[in-house]
Amino acid sequence: MFGLLLRPFRTLIVVGIAFVAGFLYAGSRAADACAAAGGQIQQNVCYGATE
């Protein structure tokens, strides 16, 4: 019975971890795309990209 009470909390933790991982992955991809276009990331904004 105690396991049934913990299931919603485990689900929230797993969803939270997946959200943070996706957020970090998207930020990394954006930085790579900015660098490939010849720009620089300053305060989370790409400056100087040519494409």
C-alpha positions as CSV (number, residue, x, y, z in Angstrom):
1,M,0.0,0.0,0.0
2,F,2.8,2.4,0.8
3,G,4.2,1.9,-2.7
4,L,1.0,3.1,-4.2
5,L,1.4,6.4,-2.3
6,L,4.9,7.0,-3.7
7,R,4.1,6.3,-7.3
8,P,2.8,9.8,-8.1
9,F,5.9,11.4,-6.5
10,R,8.2,9.1,-8.5
11,T,6.4,10.0,-11.7
12,L,6.8,13.8,-11.0
13,I,10.5,13.3,-10.3
14,V,11.0,11.4,-13.5
15,V,9.1,14.0,-15.5
16,G,11.1,16.8,-13.9
17,I,14.4,15.1,-14.7
18,A,13.3,14.6,-18.3
19,F,12.3,18.3,-18.6
20,V,15.6,19.5,-17.2
21,A,17.5,17.2,-19.5
22,G,15.5,18.4,-22.5
23,F,16.1,22.0,-21.6
24,L,19.8,21.5,-21.3
25,Y,19.9,19.6,-24.6
26,A,18.0,22.4,-26.4
27,G,20.4,25.0,-25.0
28,S,23.4,23.1,-26.2
29,R,22.0,22.6,-29.7
30,A,21.2,26.4,-29.9
31,A,24.8,27.2,-28.9
32,D,26.2,24.8,-31.5
33,A,23.9,26.3,-34.2
34,C,25.0,29.8,-33.3
35,A,28.6,28.9,-33.4
36,A,28.2,27.1,-36.8
37,A,26.6,30.3,-38.2
38,G,29.6,32.4,-37.0
39,G,28.0,34.0,-34.0
40,Q,28.6,34.2,-30.3
41,I,26.4,33.5,-27.3
42,Q,26.2,36.5,-24.9
43,Q,23.6,36.4,-22.1
44,N,21.8,33.5,-23.9
45,V,21.4,35.5,-27.1
46,C,23.2,34.8,-30.4
47,Y,25.0,37.8,-31.8
48,G,26.8,38.1,-35.1
49,A,25.4,35.0,-36.9
50,T,25.4,35.4,-40.6
51,E,22.6,32.8,-41.4
